[in-house]
Amino acid sequence: MSVASKKLKTRMRIKARIRGKISGTAERPRLSVFRSNKQIYAQIVDDLSGKTLASASSRSIPEAEGVAKADQAKLVGTKIAEASKAAGVENVVFDRNGYLYHGRVKNLADAAREGGLKF
């Protein structure tokens, strides 16, 4: 088994354990974070209705090009906070999606809190 597939299996196991405990509702939707090697994505999801209420990514922000990945995560955090306010969402449940709460995931969460999201 390669190292990459072992890391993915471990993350998927952690993700399943987390998703078994948390779920987004209409009153308190889920803020889900996905990070790839180059980009970072965030979306606010109401799991009961199966709808995405707001989303933001480093690909959709023009000023995120050519910026360090940690700074891209901060920009995405502020953008998702703005988008959630526009959708009328203030309280969310944070879903780190199996990633460690460290680095880019932490930067995105901190920026979203500064933007006004409560979790």
ChimeraX attribute file (.defattr): number of C-alpha atoms within 10 A of each C-alpha:
attribute: neighborCount
match mode: 1-to-1
recipient: residues
	/A:1	5
	/A:2	6
	/A:3	8
	/A:4	9
	/A:5	10
	/A:6	11
	/A:7	11
	/A:8	12
	/A:9	12
	/A:10	12
	/A:11	16
	/A:12	15
	/A:13	12
	/A:14	17
	/A:15	16
	/A:16	12
	/A:17	13
	/A:18	15
	/A:19	14
	/A:20	9
	/A:21	7
	/A:22	14
	/A:23	18
	/A:24	22
	/A:25	16
	/A:26	15
	/A:27	11
	/A:28	19
	/A:29	25
	/A:30	24
	/A:31	29
	/A:32	18
	/A:33	24
	/A:34	16
	/A:35	17
	/A:36	7
	/A:37	6
	/A:38	10
	/A:39	14
	/A:40	22
	/A:41	21
	/A:42	25
	/A:43	21
	/A:44	28
	/A:45	24
	/A:46	21
	/A:47	16
	/A:48	11
	/A:49	10
	/A:50	10
	/A:51	12
	/A:52	14
	/A:53	19
	/A:54	22
	/A:55	20
	/A:56	23
	/A:57	22
	/A:58	25
	/A:59	15
	/A:60	13
	/A:61	13
	/A:62	8
	/A:63	11
	/A:64	19
	/A:65	12
	/A:66	8
	/A:67	12
	/A:68	10
	/A:69	19
	/A:70	15
	/A:71	15
	/A:72	24
	/A:73	30
	/A:74	23
	/A:75	23
	/A:76	27
	/A:77	32
	/A:78	22
	/A:79	24
	/A:80	27
	/A:81	28
	/A:82	19
	/A:83	18
	/A:84	25
	/A:85	16
	/A:86	12
	/A:87	12
	/A:88	11
	/A:89	21
	/A:90	16
	/A:91	17
	/A:92	22
	/A:93	19
	/A:94	18
	/A:95	23
	/A:96	22
	/A:97	21
	/A:98	19
	/A:99	17
	/A:100	12
	/A:101	13
	/A:102	11
	/A:103	12
	/A:104	21
	/A:105	24
	/A:106	17
	/A:107	21
	/A:108	28
	/A:109	27
	/A:110	16
	/A:111	20
	/A:112	25
	/A:113	15
	/A:114	14
	/A:115	17
	/A:116	16
	/A:117	23
	/A:118	15
	/A:119	14
